[in-house]
Amino acid sequence: MFIKIAPKVKVYVSEEHLAFIETHNEGSFRASELTTADSITAKHLADKAIFVRKKLDNDTQYALNRSIKLVPNDNKK
């Protein structure tokens, strides 16, 4: 599945990452609330601009990017 970040910009997301996005799509969450594997997934999705991150003094806060849209049935190039 692809996620459209901006016009003409799409990012591929696996089913595993899509499930993570669906569980954390409301509100914000902190890295300290996640397991180690989920923290790595959140950082990876933030690098792809699906999540936005805010660095706090001793933690990192993540929130879903509000400008993204799911693009079903697109070809991976």
N, C-alpha and C positions, 0 to 999 in steps of 0.2 A: 504494500500500500504506500502511496505517496501522500505527503502533506505539502500543501502550497503555502509558502511563507510570504512571497511577494509575487507580483506579476512576473511570469516567466521563470520563477524560481521554485523548484520542487525538490523535496528531500525524501529519500526512501526510508521507510520505517518498517521494521520486522513485526511479526505478530506479537512477539514477546514485549517489545517496546510499546506497541499499540495498547496492550493490556495494561501496562504501567501508566500510560497517559490517561486511559479511561478511569483508573482507580484514583488518580490524583488530579482530576480536571477541575475540581471546585476549590477555590480559595488557595491559600499558600501553605507551604509546609517547610520544615527545616531539615537540614541534613542530619542533625542529631536524632531526629525522630525515626530515621530509616535504618534498615540493616545495612551491612557493608555492601552487599550485592546491589541493593536498591539505590544506595548512594552513588555507586559507580554508574548505574543506569541513568540516574538523574543528571549526573555531570555530563555524560555522553549526549543526552538529549538537549542539555543546555548548550553544548558545543554546536549542535545542529540548529540552534535558535528556536527550538520547539518550546523549551522552558526558558524563562528569564531568571537570572540569579542576582541576588543582592548579597554582597559580602557584609556581614555584621562583624562586630569586634571579635567574637569567639565562635561564630557559626556562619552558615550560609543559608539563606532563605530562597526557596524556589517558588515560582508561580507559572502557570500556563500562559504562553504568549496568546494574547487575545486576537491577534490578526491572522492566525493560521486557519486553514480550511482543509478538510480531508478530500482527497481526490481518488475515488475508487476506479479500478480497472484501467490503469494507465500503464504504458509499456516502460520497462526499465531500459535505459540506454547505456 
